[in-house]
Amino acid sequence: MNPTRLDAYKLLHDGILALARAEQQGMRIDIKYCEHQQARLTHKIEIIQQRFKESKFYKHWKHVYGEKTNTDSNWQLSNILYVIKKIKPVKLTVSGKGATDEEALLQLGIPEIEPLLEVRKLKKLRDTYLDSFSREQVDGYIHPFFNLHTVRTFRSSSDRPNFQNVPKRDEEAMNIVRRTIFPRPGHQLGEVDYSGIEVRISECYHKDPNMLAYILDPTTDMHRDMGQEIFLLDKLDKSIPEHKYLRNAAKNGFVFPEFYGDYFGNCAENLACQWGKLPKGKWKLNQGTPMPSGITLSDHLISKGIKSFDEFAEHIKQVEEDFWGSRFQVYQRWKDRWWADYQNRGYFDLLTGFRCSGLMKKNDTTNYPIQGSAFHCLLWSFIEIDRIQREEKWNSRLVGQIHDAIVLDIDPSERDYVLHTVRRVTCTDLPKAWPWIIVPLDVEIDLCGVDEPWNKKKPYKLS
């Protein structure tokens, strides 16, 4: 029998208590390092800003706005770019104005605004992350709040500081911010991440046989197959760095966006311009990201008959039609049926017992159950690990969570026992407690050395 709404309430109730105990434990931070980095970033920002102010672009900006010039103003920047300079925007905001986010500005290919983008990034590192650590620390420890009442999908959120927003993909940002966080003296930080949890939990809803085959057969690779189809490769070997990059592009630029409801136009732009580093328009040889054998992505695609962004977008449209019309047609039928049921009832129930109701778009109705239920898997595991930790009086501690990952402060003498316990709870005990989980679960473990900061984590294999 699936969990009821009473079970859902109990999960939140027990989860709040377990997360509160993790909040109480907190995480040690290097205050001196944090302050040093804030000062260093401030100095670097001043240098880059001065360089930007010497550019023709800034002088034109200053000429237009005079004493009211504000380089932090997206409205002024949008007006300069798209109204005064009459540059065609590559992306529009919801209100129909030219976008000024990093992705949109990079695609414009204007070298003079690159310092502005660098300043924005550094200010975010200094003001959003490091400043919040310094402000919220108590006796050298931060105690982030983990909330279960603020997100409509019944996922968690975090604040004061937002631990779930710590940089991960940008290597420079990740190293600066995560270098601040340490374990207790003599301990090591561990991170246990559910592997592909949202894909696996989605299978429990739609039961698409092709996706199930991908999940059950470790020799298959959905992202590799899509990378080959998207970039017209005879084979894709992720041991080759350039191929690994294109596999990640297929994963994050097409597969996941499509699962979450995006469409081919945005995916084509993301794949070509963001990942591929290719311009919108006609392509020339020797453009884009590198490929094996010393050629570039434009060289390869042109050789396959795709010579422009528009032709690439048409290709991605065909890939999308095959993706939903052939590869995952059962998943597509489930989305249509789930949406129709919501329209009739005005609500839908999650496999974890929660009920979502109210005004939602189609993408919301098919994303919420998957995102919410995937997090509930982690929350159930977090509660159980917390119970075992207290009963067995571990010296190791749960200290945080980031949606699909559990963060621990580990006593090295307990390391393998703790990690074996975590793996048993997450991958074996949970499916026994919730029989609706019809796919195997797996976790990836990263571990820092003793007394090492969080940016030093490396994959760790349990026997």
N, C-alpha and C positions, 0 to 999 in steps of 0.2 A: 504493500500500500504506500502511495506517495505521501510525503509530508502534507499536513493540513495547515490552515492558517494559524492554529494554536501552536503547531510546531515551529512555524515561521516566527511567531512572537517569541517563543522560547529561545530560538537561535539568536535573535537580536538582543534579548535580555542577557543571555549568557555571554554573548559576544561583547556587549558593552563592558561587562565586568572584566573579561579577559584582557580586552584592549586597555582598560583603565590600569590594570596591573602592569602592562607593558609601558604605558605612559609614565607610571610612577618610577619604573626602573631608569628610563632615560638613556641617552647616549652621550658619551664623553666627547667634548670638542677641544681642539687646540686653540685657545683664545688668542694667544700671541700670534700664531700663524694667521688666524682670521683677521686680526687687526693689521698685520703686516701686508696681507693681500689687499685689504681695503685701501691702504695708503698707496700701494704699488699700482693698483688699478686706477686710482684717482689721478696719479701722475701720468700714467699712460693715456688716460682719457684726455687730459689737458694737452698733451703733445699731439694726439691725433686730431683733436678739435682745431688746434692752431693750424695744422696742415690743411684741414678742410676749409678753413677761413681764408686761405690763400688761393683757393681754386676759383676759376671763373664762375662755376656753378653757384658758389656761395655769394660771390660779389653781385651776381644777378639777383639772387634771393634778397640780399641786403638792399639792393636798389629798389626792389618792389615794396618791401615792408619797412625799411628804415629802422627806427628805434624799436619797432614792434617785432622785429625778426626773432623767431623762436625755432631753433633747429630741432626741438623736441615735438613740434607741432605737426602732426600728420596732415591736418587740414591745409596748412601753409604749403607743405611739401607737395601734396596732391594738386593744389592750385598752380604751383610753379610748373610741375611736370606736365599736367594734362590740359590746363587751361591756357597758361601763358606760353609754354614751349610747344603746346599742341602735339605732344607725344601720344601715340595710341597706346592705351593701357592694355596689358596682357591679361588683366583680371579685374573684375568689378566687385565692389562691396555690395552688401544687401540693398543699400540705398541707390545703387547704380553709379556710384562715383568710382574713379580709378583707385585701385588698391595700392596701399603703401606698406604692406607687410614685407618681410624679408624675401619671401619667395617671389613676389611680384616685382620688387625692385631689382633683384638679381637678374631676372629675365630681361629687364630693359637693357642690360649690358652697357651701363653708363659708368665708366671707371671713376669719375669724379665723386659719385655718391657712395663708393665703397667705404671710404673712411667713416661716413655717417652710419653705415650699417655696423661697422666695427665698434663705434662708440656706443650704439644701442646695445649691442651684445655685452660689452664690458660693464655698462651701467646696470644691466639686469643682473649680471653676476655679483656686482658690488651691492646693489640696493635691495634686490629681491631675495638673494640667497645669503650672502655673508652678513649683511646688516641684520637680517632677521635672526641669524644664529647668535650674533653678539647681543642683540636686544633681548632675546628670549632665554639665554643661558642663565642657569642658577648654579653657582659654585662649580662652574666648568662643565655642566651637563645641560643638554636641551631635553625637553619633555614634550614632544609633539602630541597634539590632540588627534585622536582618530575617531571620527564621527560616523554614526550609522543612521542619522536622521535627516541628512541634507540632500541626498541624491535620489532622483526619481526612480532610478533602476534598482534601488536598494543595495547599491554598492557603497563603499566607504568613501570618506573624504578626510583631509588632514589640514590642520592649520596651527599657527603659532609655535613653530614655523610649519610650513607645508612640506612635510617629509616626502610626500608622494610626487612632488614636483622637482626633486633634485635631479640635475642633468644626468643623462645617461648616454645619449647618442653622440653629442658633440664632445670630442675627446678633450679639448682644452678646457671646456666648461666643466666636464666631469672630473678631471684631475684637480682643478682648483677647488671645487666645492666639496667633493668627496674626500679630498685630502684633509679636510677639517675634522672629519668624524672618526673617532677612535673607539676601540673596545676599552673595558676596564683594564687597569694594569695587569699584565700577565695573561690576558685573555686574547681571543681572536674573534673577529666578526665573521659570521656565516650568513649566506643568503640562499634560501631554498625556493626555487621558482618553478611553478607548475608549467610543464612544457606543452605549448599549444593548447592550453586549457579551453579557450573559447571555441576553437575548431572542434575539439572533442565533445564539448558540451552541446554545441549546435547539432551534432550528430544524434544526440539523445532526443532532440526535438523532431528533426526532419527525416532521419533514418535513410539518408541517401546512400545507396549501395556503393557508388563509386567513391564517395568520401570515406565510407567505412573501410573499403579496400586500401585506401591510402593510409588510414590510421593503423590498420592491423598488419600491414606488410612493411617492415622496416627497410626493405630494399627499394621501395618507391619513394618519390619525392615530388609532391605537388608543385612546389615552388620551382624546382628544377625543370619540370615539364612545361610550366607556364613560361619560364625564362626562355626555353628553346623556341616555343611558339611565338612569343612576343618579339624576340630579337632575331628570329629566323636562323637559328643555330642548328647544325646537324647533331651536335652533342654539347652538353654543358657539364663541365667537370669543376666542382666547387673547390678542388684542391689547387686550381689555377686562380690566382688572385683576381684577374679581370673577370673571369667567369663567376666567381663567388660574388663579386660586386653586382653583376647583372642578375644573379639569382635573388639577391637582396632587393634589387630594384623591382623584380617581378613580385616578390612577396609583399613589400611595403608600398609599392606604387600601383599594383593592380589587384592582387588576390584579396588582401584584406580590405582595401577600399571597396571592391565589388561586393564582398560579403556584407559590408556595413551600409551598402545602398548607393555608392557612388556610380557614375556612369562613364562611358568610354571617353568622352571629351576631356573631363578632368584627369582621367587616368593617363591619356595620351600626353597631355601637357606635363604631368608629373614625371612620367617615364622619360620623355624626350628632353625636357628643359631642365628639370631638377636633377634627375639621376644621370641622364645622358649628356648634360651640359651642351645641348644643341640649341640653336636659336629657332624662334618661330619664323617660318618662311622657307625659302629654298636653302638647301644645304650644299656646302662645298667640301671638297676633299680635305682631310686633315683637321676635322672638327670633332669635338666631343671627347668623351672619356676614352682612355686607351683600351685597345684589344690586344690579344696575343699576336705575336709575329710582327709587332711594331706598327700595326695599323691603328686607325681610330674607329669609333663607332660610325661616324658618317661614311668612312671608306667602306665599311662592311655593309651598311644598309643600302648605300648607293649601288653596290655590286649586286644586291638582291632586288633592285628595281624601285627602291623607296628613296626618292630624291628630295623630299621636302616634308615639313611638319604636317601639312594637309594630307599628304599621301600616307604618312605614318598614322595619323588619326583615323583615316579610313581603314587601315589595316587593323588597328586596335578595335574598331567597331566590329569587324568580322571576328576577331578573337573573342570579344564579349558575347557575340551571338552564339558562338560555339561553346563558350564557357557555361552559359545558362541553358542553351537549347539542346546541348548534347552531353557535355561533361557532368553537369550537376542539375539535370532537369528535374529530379525528384525534390531537390532543395528548393528550386524555383516554384514548383507546384505547392510546396508547403508554405512558402512566403505568401503566395496568392490566397491560399485557403485561410491562413492565420489572419491576414488582413480582412478578409471577408467576414470571418467570425467576429473579429473585433468591431467591425462596422455594425453588425447585427446586435451585439451585446453591450458594447461600450466599455468592455474590460477584457482582460485575459489573465489567466492564472499561470504562475511559474511552476515548474516541477518541484521547486523547493517550498511551495505552499504560499508564496506571496501573491497578492492580487494587484495588478496595475490597471488603473482606470483614469478617465479624464481625456481631454483632447490630445491626440497624438497624430503625427504623420505616419505614413506607411513604413518608412525606414525605422521609426521609433518602435513600432509594434513588433518588428522582427528582430531588432537589435536588443531591446531591453531584456527579453527573457534569457537571451544567451549571456549577455554581460552580467546581469544580476545573478543568474544561477552559477556562472563560473566563479564569481566572487564568493558566493555562499559556500562553495566547495572549500575555498581557502579559509573562510571564517569558521566553518565546522572543524577543520583541521587545527586551526589556531586555538580554538576552545579546548579541544581534546589534548593538544600538546601542553597547554597551560595547566590542565588538570593533572596530567602525568608529572609535569615538572614540580608541582606543589606537593603531590603525594609522595614522590620519590626524593624530594628535597635536593633537586639539582643545584649546583653552584652556577650552572649556565642559566641564561635568562632569555625569554622572548622580549625583544625591545621595539619591534615595529613591523609594519606590513605595507606593501605597495601593490594593492590590487591582486596580483597573481603571485606575489612573493612574500615569504616570511623572513624577517631579519632577526638573527640571534646573536647574543654576546656569549661566547662559548669558552668554558674552562677547558684547556687542552687535555687535561687528564680524563675528561668526559666526552671528548670530541666524537669519536666514532660511535659510541653508544647513543649519544644524543641524536646524531645524524641518522643512524639506523632507525631510531624510534620515529623521527620525523618522517622518514621515507615510508615506514610501515603505516603510520597514521594516514598520510596523504594518499598513498597509492593502494593500500590494502583494506584498512579499516573503514575508510569513507565509502567505497563502493558496497561494502557489506551493509553499512548503515542505510545507504540510499540505493536500493536495487534498480531504480530508474537509470542509473549510470550504466550504460550498456557497452561502454568502451573501456579499454585499459587506460589508466592514468600513469603519468610519469613525471618526475621532477628532475631539474638540473641543479646541481649544488656548486656554489662558488664560495671560496674560503680565502680569507686574508691570513697572513702569518701572525704569529704572536706579537702583539703591540703594534701591528701595522695599521695604517689608515684604510678607509673603505675603498679608496681608489686602487688599492693593490690586490684586489680580489682576483683569484684565478680559479678555473674549473677544478673541482675536486672529485675524484672517483672513489666511491665506497666499494669495498670488496663485495 
